[in-house]
């Protein structure tokens, strides 16, 4: 929760929206910390992004759904 609150005070838009690379966004469908709408917004705003939603995953899908993540790499 502390990390989430600290992010409120940071403006990452200059870094995020200037990414020239293809970006693979992996999001937990049940993320209660950063809702799915945030991932969809990022996908819309980044020119080379693709959103991959892992249904049933929460905020840390890399820890809970490791076998599914292999598909995205």
PyMOL commands that place a pseudoatom at each C-alpha (Angstrom):
pseudoatom trace, name=CA, resn=UNK, resi=1, chain=A, elem=C, hetatm=0, pos=[0.000, 0.000, 0.000]
pseudoatom trace, name=CA, resn=UNK, resi=2, chain=A, elem=C, hetatm=0, pos=[2.872, 2.394, 0.749]
pseudoatom trace, name=CA, resn=UNK, resi=3, chain=A, elem=C, hetatm=0, pos=[4.287, 1.901, -2.727]
pseudoatom trace, name=CA, resn=UNK, resi=4, chain=A, elem=C, hetatm=0, pos=[0.883, 2.540, -4.282]
pseudoatom trace, name=CA, resn=UNK, resi=5, chain=A, elem=C, hetatm=0, pos=[0.427, 5.738, -2.318]
pseudoatom trace, name=CA, resn=UNK, resi=6, chain=A, elem=C, hetatm=0, pos=[3.919, 6.933, -3.255]
pseudoatom trace, name=CA, resn=UNK, resi=7, chain=A, elem=C, hetatm=0, pos=[3.056, 6.550, -6.950]
pseudoatom trace, name=CA, resn=UNK, resi=8, chain=A, elem=C, hetatm=0, pos=[0.313, 9.138, -6.592]
pseudoatom trace, name=CA, resn=UNK, resi=9, chain=A, elem=C, hetatm=0, pos=[2.939, 11.848, -6.160]
pseudoatom trace, name=CA, resn=UNK, resi=10, chain=A, elem=C, hetatm=0, pos=[4.975, 10.847, -9.230]
pseudoatom trace, name=CA, resn=UNK, resi=11, chain=A, elem=C, hetatm=0, pos=[4.297, 11.898, -12.793]
pseudoatom trace, name=CA, resn=UNK, resi=12, chain=A, elem=C, hetatm=0, pos=[5.545, 9.177, -15.124]
pseudoatom trace, name=CA, resn=UNK, resi=13, chain=A, elem=C, hetatm=0, pos=[3.838, 10.469, -18.258]
pseudoatom trace, name=CA, resn=UNK, resi=14, chain=A, elem=C, hetatm=0, pos=[6.986, 11.813, -19.924]
pseudoatom trace, name=CA, resn=UNK, resi=15, chain=A, elem=C, hetatm=0, pos=[8.720, 8.461, -19.491]
pseudoatom trace, name=CA, resn=UNK, resi=16, chain=A, elem=C, hetatm=0, pos=[5.738, 6.273, -20.304]
pseudoatom trace, name=CA, resn=UNK, resi=17, chain=A, elem=C, hetatm=0, pos=[4.429, 8.067, -23.349]
pseudoatom trace, name=CA, resn=UNK, resi=18, chain=A, elem=C, hetatm=0, pos=[7.813, 8.445, -25.004]
pseudoatom trace, name=CA, resn=UNK, resi=19, chain=A, elem=C, hetatm=0, pos=[8.570, 4.715, -25.139]
pseudoatom trace, name=CA, resn=UNK, resi=20, chain=A, elem=C, hetatm=0, pos=[9.643, 3.857, -28.693]
pseudoatom trace, name=CA, resn=UNK, resi=21, chain=A, elem=C, hetatm=0, pos=[9.656, 0.101, -28.078]
pseudoatom trace, name=CA, resn=UNK, resi=22, chain=A, elem=C, hetatm=0, pos=[6.964, -2.501, -28.373]
pseudoatom trace, name=CA, resn=UNK, resi=23, chain=A, elem=C, hetatm=0, pos=[5.493, -2.939, -24.925]
pseudoatom trace, name=CA, resn=UNK, resi=24, chain=A, elem=C, hetatm=0, pos=[3.855, -6.067, -23.577]
pseudoatom trace, name=CA, resn=UNK, resi=25, chain=A, elem=C, hetatm=0, pos=[1.545, -5.090, -20.714]
pseudoatom trace, name=CA, resn=UNK, resi=26, chain=A, elem=C, hetatm=0, pos=[0.644, -8.006, -18.455]
pseudoatom trace, name=CA, resn=UNK, resi=27, chain=A, elem=C, hetatm=0, pos=[-2.218, -7.347, -16.048]
pseudoatom trace, name=CA, resn=UNK, resi=28, chain=A, elem=C, hetatm=0, pos=[-4.040, -9.407, -13.470]
pseudoatom trace, name=CA, resn=UNK, resi=29, chain=A, elem=C, hetatm=0, pos=[-7.744, -9.485, -14.224]
pseudoatom trace, name=CA, resn=UNK, resi=30, chain=A, elem=C, hetatm=0, pos=[-8.515, -9.352, -10.488]
pseudoatom trace, name=CA, resn=UNK, resi=31, chain=A, elem=C, hetatm=0, pos=[-5.936, -6.708, -9.548]
pseudoatom trace, name=CA, resn=UNK, resi=32, chain=A, elem=C, hetatm=0, pos=[-7.382, -4.779, -6.605]
pseudoatom trace, name=CA, resn=UNK, resi=33, chain=A, elem=C, hetatm=0, pos=[-4.444, -2.343, -6.369]
pseudoatom trace, name=CA, resn=UNK, resi=34, chain=A, elem=C, hetatm=0, pos=[-4.243, -1.199, -9.988]
pseudoatom trace, name=CA, resn=UNK, resi=35, chain=A, elem=C, hetatm=0, pos=[-7.586, -1.852, -11.695]
pseudoatom trace, name=CA, resn=UNK, resi=36, chain=A, elem=C, hetatm=0, pos=[-7.810, -3.246, -15.207]
pseudoatom trace, name=CA, resn=UNK, resi=37, chain=A, elem=C, hetatm=0, pos=[-9.037, 0.096, -16.536]
pseudoatom trace, name=CA, resn=UNK, resi=38, chain=A, elem=C, hetatm=0, pos=[-5.523, 1.439, -15.847]
pseudoatom trace, name=CA, resn=UNK, resi=39, chain=A, elem=C, hetatm=0, pos=[-3.989, -1.257, -18.042]
pseudoatom trace, name=CA, resn=UNK, resi=40, chain=A, elem=C, hetatm=0, pos=[-6.490, -0.481, -20.793]
pseudoatom trace, name=CA, resn=UNK, resi=41, chain=A, elem=C, hetatm=0, pos=[-5.638, 3.208, -20.562]
pseudoatom trace, name=CA, resn=UNK, resi=42, chain=A, elem=C, hetatm=0, pos=[-1.925, 2.430, -20.890]
pseudoatom trace, name=CA, resn=UNK, resi=43, chain=A, elem=C, hetatm=0, pos=[-2.577, 0.239, -23.921]
pseudoatom trace, name=CA, resn=UNK, resi=44, chain=A, elem=C, hetatm=0, pos=[-4.538, 3.059, -25.553]
pseudoatom trace, name=CA, resn=UNK, resi=45, chain=A, elem=C, hetatm=0, pos=[-1.899, 5.685, -24.789]
pseudoatom trace, name=CA, resn=UNK, resi=46, chain=A, elem=C, hetatm=0, pos=[1.205, 3.722, -25.805]
pseudoatom trace, name=CA, resn=UNK, resi=47, chain=A, elem=C, hetatm=0, pos=[1.638, 3.507, -29.541]
pseudoatom trace, name=CA, resn=UNK, resi=48, chain=A, elem=C, hetatm=0, pos=[3.251, 0.043, -29.572]
pseudoatom trace, name=CA, resn=UNK, resi=49, chain=A, elem=C, hetatm=0, pos=[1.525, -1.642, -26.639]
pseudoatom trace, name=CA, resn=UNK, resi=50, chain=A, elem=C, hetatm=0, pos=[-0.447, -4.827, -26.265]
pseudoatom trace, name=CA, resn=UNK, resi=51, chain=A, elem=C, hetatm=0, pos=[-2.424, -5.605, -23.117]
pseudoatom trace, name=CA, resn=UNK, resi=52, chain=A, elem=C, hetatm=0, pos=[-2.499, -9.218, -21.938]
pseudoatom trace, name=CA, resn=UNK, resi=53, chain=A, elem=C, hetatm=0, pos=[-4.947, -9.901, -19.116]
pseudoatom trace, name=CA, resn=UNK, resi=54, chain=A, elem=C, hetatm=0, pos=[-4.492, -12.967, -16.936]
pseudoatom trace, name=CA, resn=UNK, resi=55, chain=A, elem=C, hetatm=0, pos=[-7.918, -13.891, -15.639]
pseudoatom trace, name=CA, resn=UNK, resi=56, chain=A, elem=C, hetatm=0, pos=[-7.917, -14.898, -12.005]
pseudoatom trace, name=CA, resn=UNK, resi=57, chain=A, elem=C, hetatm=0, pos=[-4.621, -13.142, -11.271]
pseudoatom trace, name=CA, resn=UNK, resi=58, chain=A, elem=C, hetatm=0, pos=[-4.255, -10.306, -8.826]
pseudoatom trace, name=CA, resn=UNK, resi=59, chain=A, elem=C, hetatm=0, pos=[-1.619, -7.587, -8.571]
pseudoatom trace, name=CA, resn=UNK, resi=60, chain=A, elem=C, hetatm=0, pos=[1.417, -9.892, -8.829]
pseudoatom trace, name=CA, resn=UNK, resi=61, chain=A, elem=C, hetatm=0, pos=[0.734, -12.375, -11.647]
pseudoatom trace, name=CA, resn=UNK, resi=62, chain=A, elem=C, hetatm=0, pos=[4.461, -13.014, -12.049]
pseudoatom trace, name=CA, resn=UNK, resi=63, chain=A, elem=C, hetatm=0, pos=[4.368, -14.735, -8.656]
pseudoatom trace, name=CA, resn=UNK, resi=64, chain=A, elem=C, hetatm=0, pos=[0.997, -16.480, -8.873]
pseudoatom trace, name=CA, resn=UNK, resi=65, chain=A, elem=C, hetatm=0, pos=[0.685, -17.429, -12.549]
pseudoatom trace, name=CA, resn=UNK, resi=66, chain=A, elem=C, hetatm=0, pos=[4.242, -18.177, -13.643]
pseudoatom trace, name=CA, resn=UNK, resi=67, chain=A, elem=C, hetatm=0, pos=[3.341, -20.873, -16.167]
pseudoatom trace, name=CA, resn=UNK, resi=68, chain=A, elem=C, hetatm=0, pos=[0.942, -18.541, -17.970]
pseudoatom trace, name=CA, resn=UNK, resi=69, chain=A, elem=C, hetatm=0, pos=[3.534, -15.769, -18.161]
pseudoatom trace, name=CA, resn=UNK, resi=70, chain=A, elem=C, hetatm=0, pos=[5.851, -17.943, -20.245]
pseudoatom trace, name=CA, resn=UNK, resi=71, chain=A, elem=C, hetatm=0, pos=[3.378, -17.585, -23.119]
pseudoatom trace, name=CA, resn=UNK, resi=72, chain=A, elem=C, hetatm=0, pos=[3.931, -13.810, -23.256]
pseudoatom trace, name=CA, resn=UNK, resi=73, chain=A, elem=C, hetatm=0, pos=[7.726, -13.961, -23.569]
for i in range(1, 73): cmd.bond("trace and resi %d" % i, "trace and resi %d" % (i + 1))
show_as sticks, trace
zoom trace
